[in-house]
Amino acid sequence: MPPRRKAKKTRRSRKPALNLMNAAQTYANTAIITRAAFRTNPIEFFTGYQTLTGTKRTYNPVTGLSSTTSMTKSGYLPVVNGQALTLPEILGFDSPDGTSVPFGGFATGGNTFMENVRSNIKLNGGIMVPVVQTIGVNFGFAVAKKLLGRQRRGINKVFKMAGLRKDVMV
């Protein structure tokens, strides 16, 4: 007689833990792309928060001398600079002073979105620079994951003892 069929155990699915190594690799790849195409870092690109620096020249008619002072301004700053593009500018969110930003943002400066991305890529050395950087980052992380396996296991054991293994891993 064949063996009796047993009821299958139901599989319980687990929410995968956040892998910090993969998150760092993803951030590094995103930084390469946003720097090449949008001339910002990922945080500036997604939030629109920028820090702009510039110089202001003033002329004193009494003494005949001119002086320069440097200025730094931080915040949500959609500006016509033709280089830095942020997601709020691209989507056409309003600026803080209440003026409406057109779709494509202030940063387009009369150009289309793709024209600005192409000019940013050219300013950063062409398309091959981010491609080589991406290959280098991915290769570096692959080697680091192999070389640091023992240390990563030790850190994951500490996370497990702290009760964080279900949420975070390295």
Phi, psi and omega in degrees: 000137178289154179295151181288141178290133178262150177293134180288140176286141178284134179279132177262127179272142179248143174290127181293144180285155177286118179269113184294327179294315179294325178294320178293321179295319178296318178296319180296318178293320178295322179296321179297315183292314182291327178292319183287314188268328188241356178058036175219170172270169184301323181293315177297322182296312184283327183265335185083359180283121182230156172243114181252137176240148179200176178240145179240126180256129177240147181242130178260108183292337181289311183270340182078014181255150174245149180227154178240142175230145178267143181236144175231132180228133180237151177136192176282106188233082174285116184229157176273087175242353175070004182235295184285119177245133177240161182298317176300325177293318182295320181279349176083034177290157180288150177279164184297334181276006174095350178284143183280135177266124180292159178301132186098346171078170176295329188292346181290327176056036180093345177271163174282165180301313182293327177297320178292320178296317179298317180293324177295320179295321177294321178297331182268013175100012177095180186286334184288333181297307178293330178295313179295320178297319180295317178298317179297317180295314181295321177295316179299318179291324178296317179293317181297321178296322178288314184289327184260021182302315182295316180295321179295320178298320178297318179294320178296327176295320177296318177298322180294318178294329180277355179084017182256000186299329179287341185252323187224143172212165180247000000 
